[in-house]
Amino acid sequence: MPPFLAETTFHLEHPWALLLLLLLPLLALLRSRSGHQSSVTFSSLHILEHMGKMAKGRAGGFRLASIFLAITCLVLALTRPQWINKTEHISESGIEMILAIDVSRSMQVEDFTIGGQRVNRLQAAKKVTREFIQSRDTDRIGILAFAGRPYLASPLTLSKSWLEGTHGLGRVRIGLVEDGTAIGSAIAAAAKRLDKRPAKSKVVVLLTDGVNNSGKLSPIEAAKLAKTLGIKVYTIAVGTYGDYVVQTPLGPQRLQQEYDEETLKEIAQIAQGEYYRAQDTSGLQKIFERIDEMEKTEVKKRTTVHAAELFYIPAMCSLIFGVLTLVGDETVWRRFP
């Protein structure tokens, strides 16, 4: 979000004054019915027939138009037109967040649904993650994929289109890195990206469906590191218990779902986050909604309004047309007997 938003609009302070324009037709009607007082009275108009055609006034419609324009401009000046410049200054205490998503082979298990159709865990996770990103207007978010090792799919950015496109979630796929589940390494890699960032709050949201079995750093040590750096870690276990078959480069492989819930809970406790368990898409959505509510960005707004007066423009035009009418009456528009 930019530090300020500027908006310029046109405004009439007294729009009711426009009602005075309704008097113009009335003035025109009264003028047409009124006449000049006669200078010479004749008992009969018969003798005027030999005097030829009467000359029309030189002013014609120009004089009447000048009067009407003078009155119209005066009414417009009374409405007090203005250009309103409104500037909204925004100061925010943003959150910087890394979304760490498991892309191991077990994320192929189709035990979630979207719109009544069965999908795998990764598809459900990406859908909910995309909706979560759309709700975070002022936060920098990065995406980290991990399996046997972590891989930065997208650096921290404010661009939603980048995060949702081929440079972000589009790169999060199974087979991106060697198989395994390196939870400790994923937390450490995310914490490294968030370290020394100027944000008031730094958060890692880790989503996995397995047990740590890869990497050189244990999940507990990684959680302690995150806490030392002032980083919160939320952990989410996804999937349901059971026996499943997944595709691997060597062919179909049977696996039995297992979780290390105690470790995930301890990670969240050490790093001052929360642990959640999601067994379906709606449950996963509610978890992200809860995280969204807890990790709110504080945004302060101050609005400055400046009004640029424009009444002098129609007022000057009214004066010009008024003077033009007076000068014309005494010169080129003057009637002679």
C-alpha positions, 0 to 999 in steps of 0.5 A: 500500500502506498504511503499516501493516496491522493484524490481530486474531485469537483464540488459545489458548496452551494448547489441550491443557487442553481435554482436561480437559473429558473428565473431566466425564462421568467425574465425573458417572458417579462421582457418580451411583454414589456415595451418602451414608453412612446416618445411621440403620440399619434392619433393615427398610424396612417401617416407613418406608412410614408416614413418607410420601414422602421429600423430594427435595434442594432443590439438584436439578440446579442444584447439579450444573450450578454445579459443572460450570460452575465446572470448565469455566470453570477449564479455559478459564482454563487454556487461556490465551485471548488476543486477538493484535493483529499490526501490520505496519509497512511502509516502502517506497522506491517507484518512480514510472513513466510508461508512454508508449504510441504511438497513431499510425495505424501501431499499427493494423497487425495483426501480433500475436496474442492467444490465437491471434487476430490483433490490432493492435499497440495491443491487444497493447501494452495487454494486456501493459501491463495485466498489468505494472500488476497486478504493481506493488503499491507504485508510482505509475504514470501513462499517457501516450498520444502521436502527433503530440503527447502526451496524459496519459491518467492521472496518477500513481496507486496505483489499479490499477482507475483505471489499468486502467479507463476513466480509464486504459488505456480512454482510450488509443486511436488517433485520440485526438490528431492523427497523427504520432510525437512521441517527443521531446515524449512523453519531455519530457512524461513527465519533466515529470510525474516531476520533483520527485516524492519517489520514489527511482527515476523511470522512463519506459517508451516504446513506439513503432512509428515514427520521430520526425516531430512535435514541437518537441523532438528525442528526444536532447535529451529524453533528456538532459533526463530524465537531468538530472532523474534519470529512466531511460528504457526504449525499446521498438520494436514491430512487424515490417517490411513493407508494410501498409494502415491506415485513416485519415479519408481512407480506406485508406493504405499504409505501409511499416514503418520504425524509428529503432532507433539513436535509440531505443538512444541515448535508452536509453543517455543516460537509463541505461535499456535498448532492446528490440525486440518482434515478437510478444506473447510477446516484448513480455511478456518485455520488460515482465517484464525491466523489472519485475525490474530496477525492483524496489521495496524494501519493508521490513516490521516486525511488532509482536505484542501479546497481550491476556490473557483468562484472567481472565474464565473464572477469575472465572466459575469463582470465582463458580460455586464460591462460589455452590455453597458458599453454596448448600450452606450455605443454600438447597441444604442438606439437612435430616434 
